Amino acid sequence: MKVGSDNWAHIRVDAVTGEVVPHLLVDHLGKVAGLAARFASGFGEDWARLAGLLHDLGKHRSGFQRYIRQANGLDAHIEGRVKDSDKTHSAAGALWAEKLLADEFGPRGQMMARVLQYVIAGHHAGLDNWDDGLAARLASDDAQRELADALAADPPLSVLRPDLAGLSLKDLPRGQEKGDTPGRFALWLRMLFSALVDADFLDTEAFMDAGKGVARRGAPSIQALQSALNNHLTSLASSAADTPVNRVRQSILAQCRNKALRDAGVFTLTVPTGGGKTLSSLAFALDHAALRGKSRVVYAIPYTSIIEQTADIFRKVFTDLGEDAVIEHHSNAEAEPERETSRSRLACENWDAPLVVTTNVQLFESLFARRTSRCRKLHNLAHSVIVLDEAQLLPVEFLQPIVDVLRMLVRDFGVTLVLCTATQPVLTASVSQDPRRGLKRGFEASAVTEIIDDVPGLYAALERVRVHVPTDLNEARAWPELADEIAGHEAVLTIVSRRADAQLLFNLVRQNDPDGCWHLSALMCAQHRSDVIAEIKAALVQRRAALSAGQDASPVRVVSTQLVEAGVDLDFPVVYRALAGLDSIAQAAGRCNREGKLPGLGEVHVFVPPTKAPPGLLRQARETCKTLWSEGTDNPFALPLFERYFQKLYHDADLDAKGICEAVQLEADQRERALAVRFKDASNNFRLIDDADGATVLVRYRSPGAKEDINALIGMLERDGPSRWLMRKLQRYGVTVYRYQLDKLVKAGDIREVPMCPGLYVQIEDWDAFYHPQLGANVDGAPGDPASYVVSE
């Protein structure tokens, strides 16, 4: 059997000839090393190059070469999916790194090698804990045999003895200095890991399918996006009516563009709902990126409902620049390492695009992830502008590690951060004496730049509603009574905190008057919600036109969960909101008289629902708001109230409920455990949406305006497996259901798991009883029973 320079890294089958085409290992190692070094430029170029050269050292083993020739399949190179000792290959490079660096640098070389051991040993299985994980694996007899077998195959000298001149222990951000941020070393290493695995993915992809590599090239530049946005904003300004609201919006845009000239750092953009902050914040980001040499803009949003709208707005702006000008990424169909396939690997995004619109879940879970599919994008966050839209919705129980990682991205990786919201959270360090409470490490107030010069003045200029707060905040109202009152309004939006409450109240309101009634909740897939929101907007336009003409106007009544509160640009004269956190109520009020077109103020009615708030943060936020309002205030939305609200909310909460900061912190003063990090524990515990509690079901919703057939798309997924473009389309047809509901639905035959995408489920063909045309997925009731959608407490 041939060895050395003739060894194979991967194989593919030629589509024309049917012959097996080998990917030479020496070529793969060299190209991955080069790519990884480029990706890590500025924070670890030499480390990434060495990791690339050594990552597949174990593939030189005669056993692996025999295996890959016999397997004759695309998945032959993926560790963990098939239990075969000949297939394993990632331990050899990790072990050789220790010997190589110890020979070159002496005792400190062992410390340096720890970095490469994490990265190389994890490039398939993911980053592991050092203790109770990677240390034992590398000390095992199997790993030692793997290294011995690889060396016996006589790998090329360029791999065994690479140039180490650029490596230095000083490059490692230790995170041990007094007052330093926990997890600084862990983030740096995860960025290095990202550079390696993305390089590995891309070189493998280029071999497997050269067309995909070509398709990646040609994305528009930041400057091209900037020019297109300028043209769009000029067109909007020339066609907009000269109204007070539009004049304020132009002022906000001008201030954003002026502050974009400043140095990189942390910015806040505090703008009331309806102030046009979406396009203004994008103008800031693109202007700043172009001036300061930032590589991309990442726009992170808490809800998929807002992503849909924001991505659509951006696509309209950049429609002439091609489909990949805006990448919308919120798919959660990434496979676990042990169930990974070549297709699932290559279907994952790496955010190599000038503008990415994503979810908080995707962004922050990736920043604490261990899996290759989640981590590969991270190096592309370096030297970017990150806009956190609706920043008040950062998850409280993870707030401390999130603020820590954001501070490190700004400090160590050249990121400019924009916190964008109508209700700005307090993210400076607290003075709480309780070590378990309050934000211990926040942004330095002096280092944060507010983009708006006069925030109180702006809020006064955009005051458009009158808020009615119940006299007794402990007295609940009955659903039938509320339904009668709501039905008495011709145009009204009602927002509640529970999906079951939304269904129940919708049915009651519809009983009063079945016409002009809509429902919105997360039990409807994204495409369904988009269609319904479009219907509601059209109905509101028709109603205003009819009233202006002195004609009878059809009613527009909407019952929704809080998914419409942030970013969804509905405009109603009357809004009802179930008692909740102060920020949620203020966001709901932003859907009332949004455009300022009413002759007077809009009316916002806060009510106490007859059901309890969901446990956890939502209940705590509701109680915090009750406490503040019970103390008395002339203005329920006074700006100082929001600062007090967030201070109290954060003080009363555990901001690191899962112990993430401890998991990523280095162990001090224990030399034998130096650089020991619990990557696996941190990743498993950092779950904004717990995988154990829920899963995604693709539903067969038939959108009236969709170009694609959902049944055909699902059929393609089940037949061919995932691909980037397919998952982007299908993510608009996903509904998240709880695990206990999932098991019941599988047993009932309503849904089934996708064989090529474990953990992802699809609705059974033509089983329409599962998906209601108004209420979405029927996850709790009897199949086909409309009454089952009315769910009690």
Disulfide bonds with the S-S distance in Angstrom:
none
